Amino acid sequence: MAAAADRRYLRRMAELDQTGSDAFRWLDSHMVESADAPDQAHDWVFMLRPADWLLLEAVWPDRSSEWREACAYLIEGPVGPSQRLLRIALADPEDAVATQAAASICHQLLDNPDEVTFDASIAPRLRELRARDPGLGMEAVDEVLRRYGGADS
């Protein structure tokens, strides 16, 4: 029920301002290639307005998996505004997108403990993604699971 209300709200916000700010438009157009050289994109991420974050959520289902994966990487910086979108990314059916979201969420938890707290409800998803991706780049996920008791449960 709440998810349907959220989607209606996002659609309404997107209808009000479908183009977003300059920051939104730049990121939307350059998301994928920015993952390889993220400095400029990170600057734009910090310029996103509250309505832009809602617009990112609204366009999420219509973007490619490469775009969504890059987005989950690039938006890690601003902890507060990125939380909802990273949770959406964590639930993404594409493993690469969800794995990047897991890494971003865990980096936020480790780097900003005063701004974000561990939500035990994500531990099963973190463990699932970690088991599927035993490669490099999951150190933050391992550390979060170790610190918050979710490693073996």
The 8 nearest C-alpha neighbors of each residue, nearest first, counted from 0:
[[1, 3, 2, 4, 5, 6, 7, 8],
 [2, 0, 4, 3, 5, 6, 7, 8],
 [1, 3, 5, 4, 0, 6, 7, 8],
 [4, 2, 6, 0, 5, 1, 7, 8],
 [3, 5, 1, 7, 2, 6, 8, 0],
 [6, 4, 2, 8, 3, 7, 1, 9],
 [5, 7, 9, 3, 8, 4, 10, 2],
 [8, 6, 4, 10, 9, 5, 11, 3],
 [7, 9, 5, 11, 6, 10, 4, 12],
 [10, 8, 6, 12, 11, 7, 57, 13],
 [11, 9, 13, 7, 12, 8, 14, 6],
 [10, 12, 14, 8, 13, 9, 7, 15],
 [13, 11, 9, 15, 14, 10, 8, 16],
 [12, 14, 17, 10, 16, 15, 11, 54],
 [15, 13, 11, 12, 16, 17, 10, 9],
 [14, 16, 12, 13, 17, 11, 10, 18],
 [17, 15, 13, 14, 18, 19, 12, 50],
 [18, 16, 13, 14, 19, 15, 54, 12],
 [17, 19, 16, 20, 24, 23, 13, 21],
 [20, 18, 23, 51, 16, 17, 24, 21],
 [19, 21, 23, 22, 24, 18, 51, 47],
 [20, 22, 24, 23, 25, 19, 47, 18],
 [23, 21, 43, 25, 20, 24, 47, 46],
 [22, 24, 20, 26, 21, 25, 19, 27],
 [23, 25, 27, 21, 26, 22, 28, 20],
 [26, 24, 22, 28, 23, 27, 21, 29],
 [27, 25, 29, 30, 23, 28, 24, 22],
 [26, 28, 24, 25, 30, 29, 23, 66],
 [27, 29, 25, 26, 30, 24, 31, 23],
 [30, 28, 26, 27, 31, 32, 33, 25],
 [31, 29, 26, 33, 27, 66, 32, 28],
 [32, 30, 66, 33, 69, 34, 29, 65],
 [31, 33, 34, 29, 30, 35, 36, 69],
 [34, 32, 37, 36, 30, 35, 31, 29],
 [33, 35, 37, 69, 32, 36, 31, 30],
 [34, 36, 33, 32, 37, 31, 69, 38],
 [37, 35, 33, 34, 38, 32, 39, 40],
 [38, 36, 33, 40, 34, 39, 41, 35],
 [39, 37, 41, 40, 36, 42, 33, 43],
 [40, 38, 42, 41, 37, 43, 36, 33],
 [39, 41, 43, 37, 42, 38, 33, 44],
 [42, 40, 44, 38, 43, 39, 37, 73],
 [41, 43, 39, 40, 45, 44, 38, 46],
 [42, 44, 40, 46, 22, 41, 45, 39],
 [45, 43, 41, 46, 47, 42, 40, 74],
 [44, 46, 43, 42, 47, 41, 77, 76],
 [45, 47, 43, 44, 22, 48, 42, 23],
 [48, 46, 44, 45, 22, 51, 23, 43],
 [47, 49, 51, 50, 46, 52, 20, 22],
 [50, 48, 51, 52, 47, 53, 80, 54],
 [51, 49, 53, 52, 48, 54, 12, 19],
 [52, 50, 54, 48, 53, 49, 19, 47],
 [53, 51, 55, 54, 49, 50, 56, 48],
 [54, 52, 56, 50, 51, 55, 9, 57],
 [53, 55, 51, 57, 56, 52, 13, 50],
 [56, 54, 52, 58, 53, 57, 59, 51],
 [57, 55, 53, 59, 54, 58, 84, 52],
 [56, 58, 54, 55, 9, 59, 53, 10],
 [57, 59, 55, 61, 56, 60, 54, 62],
 [58, 60, 56, 61, 62, 57, 55, 67],
 [61, 59, 62, 58, 57, 56, 63, 67],
 [62, 60, 58, 59, 63, 57, 64, 67],
 [61, 63, 59, 60, 66, 67, 58, 64],
 [64, 62, 66, 65, 67, 61, 60, 59],
 [63, 65, 67, 66, 68, 62, 96, 93],
 [66, 64, 68, 63, 67, 69, 31, 96],
 [65, 67, 63, 31, 69, 64, 68, 30],
 [68, 66, 70, 64, 69, 65, 96, 71],
 [69, 67, 96, 65, 71, 70, 66, 64],
 [70, 68, 72, 66, 34, 71, 67, 31],
 [69, 71, 67, 73, 72, 68, 74, 66],
 [72, 70, 100, 68, 69, 73, 74, 99],
 [73, 71, 69, 70, 74, 75, 99, 103],
 [72, 74, 70, 75, 71, 69, 41, 34],
 [75, 73, 76, 72, 71, 70, 81, 44],
 [74, 76, 103, 73, 72, 77, 78, 81],
 [77, 75, 74, 78, 73, 41, 45, 107],
 [78, 76, 79, 80, 81, 75, 45, 74],
 [77, 79, 81, 80, 76, 82, 75, 107],
 [80, 78, 81, 82, 77, 114, 115, 83],
 [79, 81, 82, 78, 77, 52, 83, 49],
 [82, 80, 78, 84, 79, 83, 85, 77],
 [81, 83, 85, 84, 80, 79, 86, 78],
 [84, 82, 86, 85, 81, 87, 80, 56],
 [83, 85, 87, 86, 81, 82, 88, 56],
 [84, 86, 88, 82, 87, 83, 100, 81],
 [87, 85, 89, 83, 88, 84, 82, 90],
 [86, 88, 84, 85, 90, 89, 83, 91],
 [87, 89, 85, 91, 86, 90, 97, 100],
 [88, 90, 97, 86, 100, 87, 91, 85],
 [89, 91, 88, 87, 97, 92, 86, 124],
 [90, 92, 88, 97, 93, 89, 96, 87],
 [91, 93, 94, 90, 97, 96, 89, 88],
 [94, 92, 91, 96, 95, 97, 64, 98],
 [95, 93, 97, 96, 98, 92, 91, 128],
 [94, 96, 98, 93, 97, 99, 68, 64],
 [97, 95, 68, 99, 94, 93, 98, 67],
 [96, 98, 89, 100, 94, 91, 88, 99],
 [99, 97, 101, 95, 100, 96, 94, 128],
 [100, 98, 102, 96, 101, 97, 71, 72],
 [99, 101, 97, 103, 89, 71, 98, 102],
 [102, 100, 98, 104, 99, 103, 89, 105],
 [101, 103, 99, 105, 100, 104, 140, 106],
 [104, 102, 100, 106, 75, 105, 101, 99],
 [105, 103, 107, 101, 106, 102, 100, 108],
 [104, 106, 108, 102, 107, 103, 139, 140],
 [107, 105, 103, 109, 108, 104, 139, 110],
 [108, 106, 104, 110, 105, 111, 109, 103],
 [109, 107, 105, 106, 112, 111, 110, 115],
 [108, 110, 106, 107, 111, 112, 105, 143],
 [109, 111, 107, 108, 106, 112, 105, 113],
 [110, 112, 114, 113, 107, 108, 109, 115],
 [113, 111, 108, 115, 114, 109, 110, 116],
 [114, 112, 111, 115, 116, 108, 110, 109],
 [115, 113, 111, 112, 116, 78, 79, 108],
 [116, 114, 112, 108, 113, 111, 117, 107],
 [117, 115, 112, 118, 108, 114, 113, 111],
 [116, 118, 119, 108, 115, 147, 121, 143],
 [117, 119, 120, 121, 116, 122, 115, 147],
 [120, 118, 122, 121, 117, 149, 147, 123],
 [119, 121, 118, 122, 123, 124, 117, 125],
 [122, 120, 124, 119, 123, 118, 125, 117],
 [121, 123, 125, 119, 124, 120, 149, 126],
 [124, 122, 126, 125, 121, 127, 120, 149],
 [125, 123, 127, 121, 126, 122, 128, 89],
 [124, 126, 122, 128, 127, 123, 129, 121],
 [127, 125, 129, 123, 124, 128, 130, 122],
 [128, 126, 124, 130, 125, 129, 123, 131],
 [127, 129, 131, 125, 130, 126, 98, 124],
 [130, 128, 126, 132, 131, 127, 125, 133],
 [129, 131, 127, 128, 132, 133, 126, 125],
 [132, 130, 128, 129, 133, 127, 94, 126],
 [133, 131, 129, 134, 130, 128, 98, 137],
 [132, 134, 130, 129, 131, 135, 137, 128],
 [135, 133, 132, 136, 137, 129, 131, 138],
 [134, 136, 137, 133, 138, 132, 139, 129],
 [135, 137, 138, 134, 102, 139, 140, 133],
 [136, 138, 140, 139, 135, 102, 141, 129],
 [137, 139, 141, 140, 136, 142, 135, 102],
 [140, 138, 142, 141, 105, 137, 106, 102],
 [139, 141, 143, 137, 138, 142, 105, 102],
 [142, 140, 138, 144, 139, 143, 145, 137],
 [143, 141, 145, 139, 144, 140, 146, 138],
 [144, 142, 146, 140, 145, 141, 147, 105],
 [143, 145, 149, 150, 141, 147, 142, 146],
 [146, 144, 142, 150, 143, 148, 147, 141],
 [147, 145, 143, 144, 148, 142, 149, 150],
 [146, 148, 144, 149, 145, 143, 117, 150],
 [149, 147, 145, 146, 150, 144, 151, 152],
 [148, 150, 144, 152, 147, 151, 122, 145],
 [149, 151, 144, 145, 148, 152, 126, 141],
 [152, 150, 149, 148, 144, 145, 126, 123],
 [151, 149, 150, 148, 123, 122, 126, 144]]
